[in-house]
Amino acid sequence: MAKAPGPLSGVKIVEFAGIGPGPFCGMLLADMGADIIRIDRAGGGMAQVKRADGRGRKSVLVNLKDPAATELCLKLMEKAEITFEGFRPGVMERLGLGPDVVLKRNPKIVYGRMTGWGQTGPYAMGAGHDMNYVAISGALAAIGTRDKPVPPLNLVGDYGGGAMFLAVGILAALLHARVTGQGQVIDAAMSDGAAYLSALFHEMRSKGEWSDKRQDNMLDGGAPYYDTYLCSDGKWISVASMEPQFYALLIEKTGFPKSEAEPQWDKKHWPERKAKFEKIFASKTQAEWCALMEATDVCFAPVLSFDEALEHPHNIAREVFKKVDGIVNVTPTPRFSATPGALPGPAPDPGAHNKSALKAWGFGDSEVEALARDGTI
């Protein structure tokens, strides 16, 4: 699908292909209309470039071991307002593309660096993955069953704690650079981001308002009014009736004995109330509970599988999902009234735009042909 102008239309970005939150951040920026050239590393084995998070970019396949490639990348970054990478600390410096070099060539550029542990600290040079970064923030210990912590997919580290903070940092620095002419480096660490996402819980814990036991608190499945429940057909529902007026409606809709429902916040009664709710919700199917409570102030929703989510009326009405060539794509969000944009084209093959992208960014025909002839691209 052709890309329509979005709020970042005209913003030129050089992205160095990576894994995890880097590509996701690139998808966010591309969906908002940015003109992104992704540098794919020849022989890099970056299989993820054909995934959804690789969509909307132009790909140039570069032999970064060739000294001429360094100059090519620097020339591209001279023409860009933003660049970002997701390698371990020191990799870009060894390639001759570290921020000190780049900012000398383009003092206004925003240079985003996405890592798990950050550019400094005892863990900085070590390998890791999403769950590890969430683990040291304290968040992983709070997520799961009473028996064990459970990895929360890679939503908390890679995407929430990583890509989102990188994107916010990049765009904030872009505003600063446009006003002052001063570029800067963004040190975005997933471990930092996961900790930031946990700010409220750290505060509650320090005030004695949060137990360090899982499924013992209001938001972790400990409260009977904020949990998931199994229905008679083996499907699940979610209930989040925190506020007193919503809790009162939950009691009314379920027929829970009012005399046994108060006080709502008294934790010593939570286990027995949860056991009664389990029996009540197990008496009907998911569809029957939906008919009774969906779109009410109970704060209720069915727990859907990925496949079921595609068919839910609310998601259909808002066109949350679209299939492109048989592949499910999530449509861009947030939505803009003046610069709405559109779902961009699929992820390109590495090197699909070797010549066209460089020419579009001002490289001459002879220069591009020489780069191709010499094996730089």
NORPELIN-V294858 format. One record per pair of residues at least 4 apart in sequence whose C-alpha atoms are under 7 Angstrom apart, sorted by the first residue. I is the first residue (numbers start at 1). GAP is how many residues later the second one is. If there is no record, write none. Layout:
I GAP
I GAP
This chain:
1 342
1 343
1 344
2 342
2 343
3 338
3 339
3 340
3 341
3 342
4 337
4 338
5 4
5 28
5 334
5 336
6 26
6 27
6 333
6 334
6 335
7 25
7 26
7 332
8 24
8 25
8 26
9 24
9 25
9 26
10 24
10 25
11 23
11 24
11 70
12 22
12 23
12 24
12 68
12 69
12 70
13 22
13 23
13 24
13 67
13 68
13 69
13 70
14 22
14 23
14 24
14 63
14 66
14 68
14 69
14 70
15 21
15 22
15 23
15 24
15 68
15 69
15 70
16 22
16 23
16 24
16 68
16 69
17 6
17 21
17 22
17 23
18 4
18 5
18 68
19 4
20 4
20 138
21 4
21 137
21 138
21 141
21 142
22 4
22 63
22 64
22 92
22 141
23 4
23 30
23 31
24 4
24 29
24 135
24 139
25 4
25 138
25 139
25 141
25 142
26 4
27 4
27 26
27 27
27 28
27 29
28 4
29 4
29 5
30 4
30 5
30 6
30 26
30 27
31 25
31 301
31 312
31 313
32 309
33 308
36 21
36 22
37 20
37 21
37 22
37 23
38 19
38 20
38 21
38 22
39 20
39 21
39 22
39 23
40 19
40 20
40 21
40 22
40 310
41 20
41 21
41 22
41 23
42 19
42 20
42 21
49 5
49 298
50 4
50 297
50 298
50 299
51 296
52 277
52 295
54 293
55 289
55 290
55 291
55 292
55 293
56 288
56 289
56 290
56 291
57 290
58 290
58 295
58 299
59 289
59 291
59 292
59 293
59 294
59 295
60 290
60 291
60 292
60 293
60 294
61 289
61 290
61 293
61 316
62 7
62 314
62 315
63 6
63 313
63 314
64 5
64 6
66 310
68 4
68 308
69 4
69 307
70 4
70 26
70 27
71 4
72 4
73 4
74 4
74 28
75 4
76 4
77 6
78 27
78 28
80 29
81 27
81 28
81 29
82 27
82 28
82 29
83 27
83 28
83 29
84 27
84 28
84 29
85 27
85 28
85 29
86 27
86 28
86 29
87 4
87 28
88 27
88 37
89 30
89 36
90 4
91 4
92 4
92 5
92 6
93 4
93 5
97 4
97 5
98 4
99 4
99 12
99 86
100 4
101 4
102 4
103 4
103 6
107 75
107 76
108 69
108 73
108 74
108 75
109 74
109 75
110 60
110 63
110 64
110 73
110 74
110 75
111 73
111 74
111 75
112 54
112 58
112 73
112 74
112 75
113 73
113 74
113 75
114 52
114 73
114 74
114 75
115 73
115 74
115 75
116 12
116 17
116 73
116 74
116 75
117 6
117 7
117 16
117 72
117 73
117 74
118 6
118 69
118 70
118 71
119 5
119 68
120 4
128 4
129 4
130 4
130 24
130 27
130 28
131 4
131 20
131 26
132 4
133 4
133 24
133 57
133 58
134 5
134 6
134 22
134 23
134 57
134 60
135 4
135 5
135 6
136 55
137 54
137 57
137 58
138 4
139 4
139 59
140 9
141 8
142 7
142 70
142 72
143 6
143 7
143 71
143 77
144 4
144 5
144 6
144 70
145 4
145 69
145 70
146 68
146 69
152 4
154 4
154 5
155 4
155 5
156 4
156 5
156 38
157 4
157 5
157 33
157 37
158 4
158 5
158 32
159 4
159 5
160 4
161 4
161 29
161 32
161 33
161 36
162 4
162 26
162 27
162 28
162 31
163 4
164 4
165 4
165 23
165 28
166 4
166 22
167 4
168 4
169 4
169 17
170 4
170 16
171 4
172 4
173 4
174 4
175 4
176 4
177 4
177 5
177 6
189 4
190 4
191 4
192 4
193 4
194 4
195 4
198 4
199 4
200 4
201 4
202 4
203 4
204 4
204 5
204 6
205 4
205 5
205 6
210 7
211 5
211 6
214 6
215 5
215 6
215 7
216 4
216 6
217 4
217 5
217 6
218 4
218 5
218 8
219 7
221 5
221 6
223 4
223 47
224 46
224 49
224 50
225 14
225 15
225 16
225 17
225 22
226 13
226 14
226 15
226 16
227 11
227 12
227 13
228 8
228 9
228 10
228 11
229 7
229 8
229 9
229 49
229 52
230 4
230 5
230 6
230 7
230 51
230 52
231 4
231 5
231 50
231 51
231 52
231 53
231 54
231 55
232 50
232 51
232 52
232 53
233 52
233 53
235 51
236 50
236 66
236 67
237 49
237 64
237 65
237 66
238 62
238 63
238 64
238 65
239 60
239 61
239 62
240 59
240 60
241 5
241 6
241 9
241 57
241 58
242 4
242 5
243 4
244 4
245 4
246 4
246 51
246 52
247 4
247 51
248 4
249 4
249 49
250 4
250 48
251 4
251 5
251 7
252 4
257 4
269 4
270 4
271 4
272 4
273 4
274 4
275 4
276 4
277 4
278 4
279 4
284 4
284 5
285 4
286 4
286 16
287 4
288 4
289 4
290 4
290 12
293 5
293 7
294 6
294 7
304 4
304 5
305 4
306 4
308 4
310 5
310 11
311 5
312 4
313 4
314 4
315 4
315 5
316 4
320 10
320 11
321 7
321 8
321 9
321 10
322 6
322 7
322 8
322 9
323 4
323 5
323 6
324 4
324 5
331 12
332 11
335 5
336 4
348 4
353 4
354 4
354 23
355 4
355 13
356 4
357 4
358 4
358 5
359 4
359 5
359 6
363 4
363 5
364 4
365 4
366 4
367 4
368 4
369 4
370 4
371 4
371 5
371 6
372 4
372 5
